[in-house]
């Protein structure tokens, strides 16, 4: 299983077998997607809240 590339043994013969991963690819890739989504939201939500609060403060100080 796999080919040799520059002294390294590749685990998969083609992109389809890499994505399918012997039947567990759906679980693996969905886990990666969910993790990436959660990490993105953990960065994005505080940034947007900070931006909104700064805008509210700026508007309140103008009045």
SULWO-V22277 format. One record per backbone hydrogen bond with DSSP energy under -1.0 kcal/mol. NH is the residue of the N-H (numbers start at 1). CO is the residue of the C=O. Records with the same first field share a line. If there is no record, write none. Layout:
NH=CO ; CO
This chain:
5=8
8=5
10=3
18=14
19=15
20=16
21=17
24=21
25=20
28=24
29=25
30=26
31=27
32=28
33=29
34=30
35=31
36=32
37=33
38=34
39=35
40=36
41=37
42=38
43=39
44=40
45=41
47=43
48=44
49=45
50=46
51=47
52=48
53=49
54=50
55=51
56=52
57=53
58=54
59=55
60=56
61=57
62=58
